[in-house]
Amino acid sequence: MGNGAGAAIAEPTGGVGETGGRLAGLEIRDVVLIEKLDLDFAPGLNVLTGETGAGKSILLDALGFALGRKTRRDLVRAGAAQGSVTATFDVGLRHSVTALLAEQELPPCEDGVLVLRRIARADGPASAFVNDQRVSADTLRRIGARLVEVHGQHDDRGLLDPRAHGALLDAYAGLDGERAAVREAWSAMSAARRRLAEAEAALETAARDADFLRHAVAELEALAPEEGEEERLDAERRLMQAAQKIGEEVAKAADDLGTGAEASLGAALSRLTRVADRAEGYLDAPIGAIDRALIELTDAQAGVAAALEALSFSPERLELVEERLFALRGLARKHDVHPSQLASLAVDLSARLAAIDGGAEQIEAMRAAALKAEEAYAMAAEVLSAARRSAAVRLDAAVTGELAPLKMEGARFRTEIATGEAGPDGVDAVSFTAKINPGAPAGAIDRIASGGELSRFLLALKVCLAERAGGLSLVFDEIDRGVGGATADAVGARLARLSASAQVLVVTHSPQVAAKGTAHWRIAKGVSDGVTRTQVTPLSKDERVEEVARMLAGETVTEAAMSAAEALLSFRAA
């Protein structure tokens, strides 16, 4: 398996639930001392053992690289153009990572399988892929954080970083609903405050224009422009101006079409009509033409008379129209609008003025709404705070109870809750403190605990949080360093308890821990053809006995060590 295809490990009863998940496989190509490695991980507790310097850190570096984390610069194996790591996960139907995939518009998991792949190049930047779609390192890191949590003696960000302590306490207490209520109330309060601030700023700006608006509205109301008025007045004025020029000629034309022309045609028609019966039909056509001419003359006289009436105007009316047009156009220029827009401008400015005049009432209503939102947030935050205080008592007792079997009988774990800055997660500043020995002062865990003590604090906390693992695979790097005997056995027992609710991978030097594993791999470094390579081998039942015996006895494995190893493994099986 070290340099070829990996063998499948028999899995215990159970599998991936709707929200669970596990690291199913890890494929490594050309990474540091690993040329080719395929690992198939099991649910439960997976243990990796090997001598110091065998390459266990390389394996964890490779996994971290696949999860998007920063890693060593010399990751690519010497002589290779590139190295790659592919991590395959079995995720549940409702694992939290599926929502993140949808948010990032990434391909969904087919048959519940999620594949993370990252390629390192010897002479260029690395590239990352999720379900065969290229992504940024940041996106890969965010997805990886939903799948695997890696813990070492000094790199547990959750335990050492007070900013994460509140989330750990909430996870222990199952306060998802209370946290959601606080976040919703915070969002509503923030929105109400933002609307109030925007309205106050807008009112302040508008108030500076109030005097201008009052004057402008008064001018417009006094003028009272009507829709389309300017166009109508302009047409009327043009008609009256035209009447001045053509009115005299039209009147003379009316005189020319007067009674003289009509009388002459009438007299001629009478004369011709009296003699027409003796003209043998020669006068019929002229008589018809004169008759038609009389009719046309009458129409022409009526039309000219109508034109004279239409063109008639009073100079006073022309003066009024011109004054009105001048006023409309002057006010339009003042406001830089077309005269036809004055009526709508009057409406707009009146509305702005009304908004200013009524703004105080609106602001008061918004202040009341913001105050109500603040009260709702305070109430939700207090509910969350009370639940946290209650949960802290239970968590302190639970973690402290786990410390005694880990040979820290005098140690005490305490969750401190102080009032902090209000935010979307409430108003509490949560921090974990510890007292290592009776009579000693309490303090921040990372300041008063040694590496081994810190690891055991971490393990105790993780055991208490086991039911809230949230679909994470947990990786522990030599968490048992510096302990042995009964303490190591207690560490192994708690790792086994953790593995009942979450997949656990542990790199260990402790035979007591190794014996608790569901599956066991040995990591070894060897030289072949002058090239140093790291190999990882899955161990059979007999091979596990030999490996545990080696861990007990050292380089020379004795019969006593073999018997002790068999006893450890048989005790686990029982």
Disulfide bonds with the S-S distance in Angstrom:
none
